[in-house]
Amino acid sequence: MTLRTWSILLGCAGLLGAATPGVALEEAGGDLAAVQRRGVLRHVGVPYANFVTGSGDGLDVELVTLFARKLGVRYEYVRTEWGKAIPDLVGKLVSSKVGLDQAAPAPIRGDVLANGVTILPWRERAVAFSAPYFPTQVWVMARADSPVQPIRPSGSIEKDIEAVRALLAARRLLSVPGTCLEPSLYQLEPTGAKVVTLKVELNEVAPALLKGDGELSLLDVADAMIALEKWPGKLKVIGPISAPQEMAVAFRKDAPQLRAAFDAFLAEARRDGTYDRLVARYFPEVHLYFPKAFARVGAKGP
């Protein structure tokens, strides 16, 4: 059975695993052979944008489900939250401030972490990322009625970022520590922005901005696309605060064979069109923001 056939079957039948608390700790780790021996691939994921919708589907849900089928094992979704996502994968309470060597132990609840995870240096020290599969970037957003106006693109990402930074002085800017919206990643202190750190999930940042919890907010492209569609005419993009970034699927560092198997699966999904069809289903406007990466997604026809 081809990947295309699997994707069609999944779309028709809605064949997705239910969230479970995970297997016993002594059985929790391991590489590809351990996953095949257990007969289940546990997908740790945070409901976020259209990667994991929280309703049983999403780009990453379908990709990992197809990967599980490729391995001949059952798919199982393990719901988590951003602060626990990497610990649930690696079995240590690692964070942007606590590395693997200093981290206390935690239960391993899954074999793969996939929910639009941006590749960041601190995460690379904790996990092994797959080949990148989705481009992203962090923008500054505002309500549509904000006096702060979008920058005029210059053709230079460095100049555009500086133009955005010049607009932040004395503005309350929403951020979320420990995520791709971590304020320290973007050296915001010199801008004079009044950084407001939220203890929320990423999909709650746009609603907080609309409520008036801040004048501006950081938001990555994937979530911004969803917010602009969900609240048409209510939000606007001021401009980029980061250079282009990449998202990937995360694995434990001691599972190189499982990661290699996923990379081979992903390459096949790209070749046969399965990946493009899934992207078109969950992010139909992405070609407008990343035309080179997703030219086929925006093409007309079957």
C-alpha positions as MATLAB code, in Angstrom:
seq = 'MTLRTWSILLGCAGLLGAATPGVALEEAGGDLAAVQRRGVLRHVGVPYANFVTGSGDGLDVELVTLFARKLGVRYEYVRTEWGKAIPDLVGKLVSSKVGLDQAAPAPIRGDVLANGVTILPWRERAVAFSAPYFPTQVWVMARADSPVQPIRPSGSIEKDIEAVRALLAARRLLSVPGTCLEPSLYQLEPTGAKVVTLKVELNEVAPALLKGDGELSLLDVADAMIALEKWPGKLKVIGPISAPQEMAVAFRKDAPQLRAAFDAFLAEARRDGTYDRLVARYFPEVHLYFPKAFARVGAKGP';
ca = [
       0.000    0.000    0.000;
       1.388    3.400   -1.004;
       1.612    6.496    1.175;
      -0.996    8.133   -1.033;
      -3.441    5.304   -0.396;
      -2.782    5.490    3.356;
      -3.466    9.235    3.307;
      -6.770    8.748    1.490;
      -7.847    6.046    3.910;
      -6.977    8.238    6.881;
      -8.867   11.186    5.488;
     -11.985    9.088    4.878;
     -11.982    7.027    8.024;
     -10.540    9.495   10.559;
      -8.317    6.703   11.871;
      -6.543    8.389   14.771;
      -5.377    7.118   18.131;
      -6.793    8.216   21.458;
      -4.693    9.905   24.116;
      -3.340    7.559   26.779;
      -1.062    8.025   29.782;
       1.759    6.019   28.187;
       3.369    2.681   28.946;
       5.301    1.644   32.038;
       8.529    3.547   32.602;
      10.751    0.477   32.197;
       9.263   -0.073   28.719;
       9.157    3.555   27.739;
      12.474    4.200   25.966;
      14.286    2.524   23.121;
      14.979    2.906   19.446;
      13.218    1.568   16.353;
      13.436   -2.070   17.457;
      11.809   -1.246   20.799;
       8.932    0.561   19.084;
       8.355   -2.396   16.783;
       8.549   -4.814   19.693;
       5.939   -2.848   21.642;
       3.796   -2.560   18.531;
       2.937    1.108   19.158;
       4.419    4.475   18.209;
       3.537    7.125   20.784;
       3.187   10.625   19.407;
       3.720   13.332   22.033;
       1.993   16.497   20.864;
       0.664   19.854   22.002;
      -2.538   21.121   20.357;
      -1.098   23.898   18.233;
      -2.193   25.618   15.015;
      -3.112   22.984   12.436;
      -0.226   20.678   13.310;
      -2.218   19.095   16.141;
      -5.710   20.552   16.153;
      -6.873   18.947   19.388;
      -9.820   17.444   17.523;
      -8.068   14.266   16.416;
      -6.387   15.513   13.267;
      -3.707   17.880   11.996;
      -0.672   17.843    9.724;
       1.588   16.202   12.296;
      -1.103   13.786   13.471;
      -1.540   12.475    9.949;
       2.189   12.377    9.193;
       3.026   10.424   12.342;
       0.038    8.111   11.834;
       1.255    7.312    8.327;
       4.760    6.762    9.700;
       3.409    4.328   12.282;
       1.636    2.420    9.518;
       4.874    2.348    7.548;
       6.562    0.737   10.546;
       3.701   -1.744   10.960;
       2.771   -0.503   14.436;
      -0.229    1.180   16.031;
      -0.417    4.966   16.364;
      -1.087    6.476   19.783;
      -1.452   10.164   20.596;
      -0.155   11.409   23.960;
      -1.366   14.914   24.675;
       0.988   17.249   26.505;
       1.723   20.971   26.924;
       4.688   23.066   25.843;
       6.509   23.047   29.178;
       6.294   19.257   29.404;
       6.694   18.293   25.758;
      10.440   17.676   25.613;
      10.561   16.120   29.120;
       7.791   13.723   28.038;
      10.005   12.690   25.119;
      13.475   12.526   26.682;
      12.645   11.562   30.265;
      14.303   14.582   31.879;
      12.964   17.948   33.037;
      14.953   19.840   30.443;
      14.022   23.400   29.470;
      15.516   26.478   27.837;
      17.343   27.122   31.132;
      18.100   23.549   32.283;
      20.167   21.246   30.084;
      20.121   17.460   29.920;
      23.102   17.057   32.241;
      21.475   19.057   35.051;
      17.864   17.991   34.512;
      15.982   15.826   36.989;
      14.423   12.592   35.704;
      10.854   12.428   34.415;
       8.688    9.679   32.912;
       9.127    9.011   29.208;
       5.668    9.167   27.650;
       6.383    9.030   23.935;
       8.702    8.153   21.075;
       8.293   11.193   18.838;
       7.429   14.848   19.477;
       5.631   16.552   16.609;
       3.436   19.652   16.759;
       5.205   22.312   14.752;
       8.358   22.321   16.899;
      10.761   25.081   15.884;
      14.433   24.117   15.791;
      16.094   26.225   18.498;
      19.642   25.847   19.888;
      18.548   24.762   23.381;
      16.216   22.173   21.901;
      18.966   20.821   19.657;
      21.002   20.138   22.777;
      18.152   18.062   24.214;
      16.727   16.195   21.213;
      17.683   14.938   17.764;
      15.641   16.651   15.062;
      14.490   15.094   11.823;
      15.080   16.763    8.491;
      13.215   20.099    8.535;
       9.711   19.812    7.119;
       8.037   23.215    7.580;
       9.462   26.751    7.365;
       8.438   29.380    9.862;
       9.321   32.801   11.225;
       8.290   34.924   14.195;
       6.318   38.069   13.490;
       5.112   41.002   15.538;
       1.316   41.223   15.390;
      -1.146   43.926   16.405;
      -4.875   44.445   16.522;
      -6.258   45.955   13.341;
      -7.091   49.218   15.155;
      -3.561   49.667   16.542;
      -1.759   52.916   15.641;
       1.358   50.822   14.955;
       1.519   50.349   11.197;
       3.065   47.454    9.254;
       6.537   48.103    7.935;
       7.195   48.471    4.234;
       9.275   45.430    3.152;
      12.736   46.480    2.027;
      13.909   43.260    0.403;
      16.398   42.754    3.237;
      15.321   40.641    6.208;
      17.893   42.357    8.418;
      16.562   45.811    7.569;
      12.969   44.642    8.016;
      13.730   43.275   11.479;
      15.390   46.535   12.489;
      12.380   48.478   11.225;
      10.089   46.322   13.362;
      12.323   46.653   16.414;
      12.181   50.442   16.070;
       8.402   50.301   16.599;
       8.496   48.396   19.906;
       9.628   51.107   22.322;
       7.274   51.497   25.307;
       4.773   49.043   23.775;
       3.423   46.092   25.780;
       4.580   43.059   23.816;
       3.149   39.608   24.569;
       5.517   36.620   24.651;
       5.587   33.048   25.936;
       8.756   31.803   27.702;
      10.133   28.379   26.812;
       8.698   28.435   23.286;
       9.629   29.967   19.938;
       8.117   33.163   21.395;
      10.707   33.234   24.189;
      11.647   36.952   24.446;
      15.348   36.296   25.102;
      15.679   34.756   21.628;
      15.143   38.138   20.013;
      17.175   40.485   22.230;
      14.195   42.670   22.986;
      15.630   44.629   25.918;
      17.464   47.194   23.748;
      14.217   47.948   21.902;
      12.561   49.381   25.016;
       9.571   47.081   24.614;
       7.551   46.324   27.746;
       7.648   42.560   27.482;
       4.638   40.781   28.973;
       5.225   37.062   29.553;
       2.137   34.899   29.345;
       1.621   31.513   30.970;
      -0.595   30.186   28.201;
      -0.447   27.794   25.266;
       0.655   29.341   21.981;
      -2.820   29.181   20.467;
      -3.999   31.485   23.266;
      -1.658   34.352   22.375;
      -3.791   35.838   19.593;
      -6.928   35.822   21.778;
      -4.928   37.552   24.541;
      -3.871   40.228   22.071;
      -7.465   40.717   20.935;
      -8.561   41.059   24.576;
      -6.074   43.861   25.107;
      -3.571   42.040   27.335;
      -0.888   43.672   25.221;
      -0.555   46.199   22.416;
       1.572   43.885   20.298;
       2.510   40.217   20.375;
       5.057   37.800   19.039;
       3.507   35.061   16.913;
       4.958   32.526   14.550;
       3.753   32.252   10.965;
       1.810   29.010   11.374;
      -0.241   30.343   14.273;
      -0.574   33.750   12.624;
      -2.091   32.155    9.519;
      -4.723   30.439   11.675;
      -5.434   33.625   13.661;
      -5.811   35.793   10.553;
      -8.273   33.289    9.123;
     -10.175   32.826   12.392;
     -10.517   36.551   13.143;
     -10.632   38.236    9.718;
     -10.104   41.976    9.856;
      -9.194   41.897   13.562;
      -5.409   41.473   13.358;
      -2.529   42.712   11.262;
       1.095   41.718   10.718;
       3.595   44.448   11.621;
       6.628   42.568   10.332;
       9.312   40.003   11.202;
      11.258   39.888   14.446;
      13.294   36.827   13.424;
      15.048   35.468   10.388;
      13.367   32.487    8.720;
      13.332   29.412   10.973;
      12.538   25.736   10.454;
      10.337   23.184   12.173;
      11.116   19.497   12.513;
      10.061   16.351   14.333;
      11.970   15.590   17.549;
      13.388   12.254   18.692;
      15.505   11.149   21.622;
      19.211   11.235   20.908;
      19.435    7.523   21.709;
      16.938    6.652   18.939;
      18.945    7.269   15.738;
      17.364    4.399   13.805;
      13.836    5.642   14.503;
      14.816    9.136   13.374;
      16.488    7.768   10.226;
      13.376    5.730    9.437;
      11.233    8.876    9.751;
      13.563   10.858    7.486;
      13.286    8.122    4.850;
       9.491    8.113    5.244;
       9.330   11.922    4.953;
      11.475   11.907    1.808;
       9.123    9.347    0.235;
       6.066   11.382    1.277;
       7.568   14.417   -0.443;
       8.342   12.463   -3.616;
       4.900   10.912   -4.048;
       2.944   14.083   -3.208;
       1.499   12.889    0.105;
       3.231   15.670    2.041;
       2.041   18.433   -0.301;
      -1.540   17.195   -0.130;
      -1.489   17.222    3.655;
      -0.002   20.727    3.751;
      -2.665   21.936    1.311;
      -5.345   20.458    3.581;
      -4.146   22.040    6.815;
      -2.318   25.192    5.640;
      -3.937   26.098    2.303;
      -2.521   29.647    2.297;
       1.059   28.747    3.189;
       2.284   29.167   -0.393;
       1.507   32.892   -0.088;
       4.038   33.224    2.748;
       6.630   30.680    1.582;
       6.219   30.511   -2.210;
       9.521   28.755   -2.895;
       8.988   26.052   -0.286;
       5.361   25.351   -1.169;
       4.960   26.157   -4.857;
       2.990   22.965   -5.525;
       0.633   23.556   -2.596;
      -0.724   26.691   -4.244;
      -0.917   25.163   -7.729;
      -4.324   24.507   -9.217;
      -5.320   21.024  -10.309;
      -5.407   17.550   -8.726;
];
